Amino acid sequence: MKRPDSDAIEPRTTRPLGISLDRTTPRLELEVVREGGTLSGRKVVLDGDVLRIGSAPSNELVLNDPLVSRVHCQLRTHRKGWRVVDTGSLNGTRLAGVSIRDADLALPECRLELGDSVIVARATQPGPGPSQPGIAPTFGGLVGASAIMRRLFARIDRVAKADGDLLIEGESGTGKELIAAEVVRRSARRDKPVYIVDCGALRAQDASNELFGHTKGAFPGAEPRVGAFDAARGGVVLLDEIGDLPVDIQPLLLRALGEREFRVAGEAQPRKLDARVIATTNRRLEDEINQGRFREDLYFRLSVLRIDVPPLREHMEDIEVLVAAFLEELKAGDRTELLSRESLAQLARHTWPGNVRELRNYVERYVVADDVGLDRPLRAERASEPASEIDITMSFRRSKERVLADFEVRYLKALLAWAGGNVSKASRQSGMDRMYLHRLLQRYGIVRGAPLD
């Protein structure tokens, strides 16, 4: 796992930002006018970045309404205020009488309808004012000057000092792995082992062995295998893309987290779980719960501590400082044309569906490959390889695994060739943990038994 050099929020000086955006976010007061058809009147003030509303008891706002889904919707901050997001509810969410999936709140006051309940949202007072132009704090490997990123940095710092299990949610390319690394690095377990489990690559029959391990003879032909929770004893288990964890394994993980013990196949006595679990996902797990693909109790167990990572489109004012940081990282500080007002204005017009990772890839291609130019329109990143042929006689999961494996093999071979066989160099380039990269290389027979350099 990448370990950045910085220990604190440090200023990075750049030129004034060429994009002017409103960075103030009002606090939100919610009044439950009607709850399940009955007049209510209770109020709650939202002072964080995300509030979950539903009938399940672990939501921040719980509604006693049979027509409200377990996790019905979310209220989320963005750079211009607040947004309501329906999380796959069965009966829908209405804003001012209009059914919506994702919509901005028209403050200072608006009306939400969920099932047979009515909530009035009101802006109460402004949040933090605009951050100082031209000063971008760095927080380990993270960079950002906007109010939303400063709140994120503070949240990471608080969560790192706790030792509970943690859920990090955010779209692909937002930096969830960097945030997980920063949490580990600032925690009491910073010098302990970190074991990464790629939940998206697990098959149901292998997942239990990967997490818990087994003894010799546990099943015919079984050789001893150390599971993630034993390998990371005293340290951290990172469950990457927890939303892809097979449904059959979710109860076993829930039991291990709840009882802080697990059972190795072939052993009669359970072992103590001495590891902090950090889970990441690019899915909205609330949607997965409502569709029956993810256990609600596991979600709430993992999300007692939670970090929501904003997409780049929610803090576009950080584009300049991000580009400046990428140029510095690529030792290309002389490419100042990428920081001109015209260039920044063009970058700000792009939606960046691939988030910060897409922006970094764009800067790197501009600097290293010269295959993009500011006179060309920006496009969303697309795979350059032709789509694999689809075999509908295979199950969806098996077909997905085949496509993923094909991509991983091609990527790993190209990466290792670029690094001249140096796994550490390849790890730094790819942003993958060195041990995890080495396991992938061994899994596909690209490297067999080679030591970690």
PyMOL commands that set and color helices and strands:
alter all, ss='L'
color gray80, all
select helices_A, chain A and resi 147-161+176-185+199-201+204-212+228-231+242-244+247-259+285-290+296-302+312-314+316-329+336-339+341-349+355-369+396-418+423-430+434-443
alter helices_A, ss='H'
color red, helices_A
select strands_A, chain A and resi 9-13+26-35+38-39+43-46+50-54+61-62+73-78+81-86+93-95+98-100+102-104+109-114+117-126+135-139+142-143+166-169+194-198+213-214+225-226+236-240+261-262+271-272+276-281+305-308
alter strands_A, ss='S'
color yellow, strands_A
deselect
rebuild
show_as cartoon
